[in-house]
Amino acid sequence: MKISSLIEKGLLIKSKSSEQEVSGSLAIAEKFIEKAKGNQKIEFFDVAFSLAYQSMFHSARTLLFKNNLKERSHSAMISAVKEIYKEKVKLKELLQTMDSYRITRHAIQYIGAGCTKEDSLEAIKDAEKLFEEIESFSAGINKNKKT
């Protein structure tokens, strides 16, 4: 769905974002990865999976903030970031993975579905990949803004 349609439907909101929101969202993403790893160690696999997803959410949200947008829907955020950064193939692939995790996280959180050790480990690895991709990409954007 186009960003203009998402805004029209109230699923995204145009809003001037501060650099603090950008860096703060990325910092939250990093903390959620560490919390996911901690829960993995104590075999709370569903919690680890959910925290890995939350990390991915905050990583992606960083790019939404960079474009002066705020989400009112997880799926709208994913669609918008994919549209804005359509030339970034690796990012789009990770966002597609994130979208599938969104559905699984929903089942864990609202239906009480379980999660395997392997699933949570894979989600943590993908959260780290997305974080690293967006962190390096965001650093490039910040650097370009200052020149």
VENMO-V328417 format. One record per helix or strand. SS is the DSSP state (2 for helix, 1 for strand). FROM is the first residue (numbers start at 1). LEN is the number of residues. If there is no record, write none. Layout:
ss=SS from=FROM len=LEN
ss=SS from=FROM len=LEN
This chain:
ss=2 from=3 len=6
ss=1 from=12 len=3
ss=2 from=19 len=23
ss=2 from=45 len=22
ss=1 from=69 len=3
ss=2 from=74 len=11
ss=2 from=89 len=23
ss=2 from=117 len=30
